[in-house]
Amino acid sequence: MIEVSGLSVRYPQMQALTDVDLHVGEGEWVLVTGPSGCGKSTLARVLAGLIPHAIPAEVQGQVRVAGIDPLNQPIAQTAQSVGMVFQNPASQLFHLKVYDEVAFGLRNLGLDDSEVAGRAHWALEVTGLDALAQESPANLSGGQKQNVAIAAVLAMMPRVIVLDEPTASLDDQSIQRVMSTLIGLQEKNGITIVMVEHRLTAAMKHADRLVAMEGGKVVFDAPTRQAYQNIELVNRLGLRRFTDGKTLPWRTLIQKNGHRVSSETPLLELRDVCAGYEGKQVLHHVDLQIHAGDFTALVGPNGAGKSTLAMAAAGLLKPTSGKVLFQGGKRPRPGVDVSLLFQNPIDQLFTECVDEEIAFGPRNYGCFDLAQHRITLEQADLISLRARSPMTLSIGQQHRTGLGAVVALRPKLVILDEPTLGQDWGHLQQLMNFLDQLSRSGMAVLLITHDYKLVYRYARKVVLMEDGKIQRQGYLAQKQNAQIVEEEQVEINYS
C-alpha cells in the first residue's frame, strides 16, 4: 500500500529526510515516533502529497501510496485516496460550522446529498461531535478542533489515513473513541494507518509496527513490543515507556474538594469569574487561588473551559463578571508578572530567529542578561537552533521556542496550555525539570494538560474543571498508583 524508497527531502535551510525506505502493507497500522525535529511530520507530508506541491522542498527518491505517486500527482487526486490529519488542526479548518467542515470533502467528490449527510453524521457520531455540528470550529477548544479534523478525514473514507499526533490535545475519552473508530476502519474496511505519535500507549496496543526515526533517518522498524527491548534506543530517542495500565477518570482519583489553607495573599486569584466568547458563557462562577511557588495542573475534558480560564488569568480575556486579582488587586505586567504559552505556539512567534525570539522580552524591558539567556536556550534545547527562523521549525521545536520566550523574563506566573504537542518525552522532561526548579524558587506554574504522566510527575496540586466550573482540587503527596504512570505511585491528600 505504501512504498518509499531512497526518499530524501531538503528544505531551504535544512536537510529533513535522508535516504528513507519504508514499506507498509495494505491494512497495516504503523506507528511512527522519534525525537522532535527528526523528520516524522516531513514524511507524513510527503505521503499526503503536500511536499513538494504545497510545501516547497527538494525531493529525491520514489514514493507510491495506494497506487498513486504523490510526488507527481495533483494534491486533489491524492486526497481522494490519502487523508491526513495535521498536528495543528486549525490549519485545516475554515468553515463556519462543524457539519460543513466534515461535509466539505464529500461535496467536492460530487456525492449526492443523502450520502453526504450519512457519512458526515457517521463521522460526527464516532468522534463524539454530534452536539457540536452547528457550532463554529473557531469557538471550539483545541481538542474539539482536533476531533473535527479527524471527523473530516474519516468521512472521506480514504484507503490510507496519515495522522500527525492526533491524540496530543485529546482527553482520554476522546482518545479511546478515536482509537475505536480507527480499529473498526482497519478491521472492516482494510484501511491502512500511519500514525505519528509521542504519546504511544493508546496506539501501541493496536499498531502492528513501530518505526522510530532519528536525524531524518529510520533507525528502527519492527513489531511494536520489540522496541522496548532495546533500552539504549528508548533512552536515546526519548521514547515514552509503554504501560498496560488503564487510566482512571480524574473524578475517581480526586475524591473530594481540597483547598490550600494559607494566610498569604494569593499571587493570582479568580473570584466568582464568568467569561466566554461571542455571547456564549464558558466559565461559570469560577473561584481559584494560585500562590507563589505553586505547580498546579489544570485538568478536565475537552471543552471544559481550561483554555478560557488561562486567557482570563493572563489578562487576555475580560470576564463578563467577577474579578481577576493579581497580588491582591494589582494589574499584572504582561510577560513579567503573568505569561501564557498558547496551545498553538506559532500564534506568538514573530522574530527572525530563535535567539532573537528568546531575547525579545528581556531586551524590550531592558533587563537582558547574557548568562540567563544562555541558560534558557540550554534548558529548552535550542542552542543548535538559535540561528533558525521559528517558521522553519517542527511544531515541537516551536513549542520549545515559545516556552523559552515565555520564561525568559522569569515571570511570577507562567501558564502552559497543552505544551506536549510535538514533544518527545526527553525534551518534555528537560523543560518540566527546568520549570520545576523555577517553581521551587518561587515562580508559580499553571499546567493545562491531558497528560497523566506529566501531572503525576510534576504537579503538586490538581484542579479539575468540567462544564466551565471547578469541581475539585487536590494535592499530590506520595506516589502510589502504578496503573497511571509506569512505576510511579500517587496518593492524593487534602487539607
Secondary structure as UniProt FT lines:
FT   STRAND          2..11
FT   TURN            12..13
FT   STRAND          14..24
FT   TURN            26..27
FT   STRAND          29..33
FT   TURN            36..37
FT   HELIX           40..47
FT   TURN            48..49
FT   HELIX           50..53
FT   STRAND          58..65
FT   TURN            66..67
FT   TURN            70..72
FT   HELIX           75..78
FT   TURN            79..81
FT   STRAND          82..85
FT   HELIX           89..92
FT   HELIX           98..108
FT   TURN            109..110
FT   HELIX           113..126
FT   TURN            127..128
FT   HELIX           130..132
FT   TURN            133..134
FT   HELIX           137..139
FT   HELIX           142..156
FT   STRAND          160..164
FT   TURN            166..169
FT   HELIX           172..189
FT   STRAND          192..196
FT   HELIX           201..204
FT   TURN            205..206
FT   STRAND          209..214
FT   TURN            215..216
FT   STRAND          217..223
FT   HELIX           224..229
FT   HELIX           231..237
FT   HELIX           250..253
FT   STRAND          268..277
FT   TURN            278..279
FT   STRAND          280..290
FT   TURN            292..293
FT   STRAND          295..299
FT   TURN            302..303
FT   HELIX           306..313
FT   TURN            314..315
FT   STRAND          321..326
FT   TURN            327..329
FT   TURN            335..337
FT   STRAND          338..341
FT   HELIX           345..348
FT   HELIX           354..364
FT   TURN            365..366
FT   HELIX           370..379
FT   TURN            380..381
FT   HELIX           383..385
FT   TURN            386..387
FT   HELIX           390..392
FT   HELIX           395..407
FT   TURN            408..409
FT   STRAND          413..417
FT   TURN            419..422
FT   HELIX           425..440
FT   TURN            441..442
FT   STRAND          444..448
FT   HELIX           452..458
FT   STRAND          461..466
FT   TURN            467..468
FT   STRAND          469..479
FT   TURN            482..484
FT   TURN            486..487
FT   STRAND          490..493
//
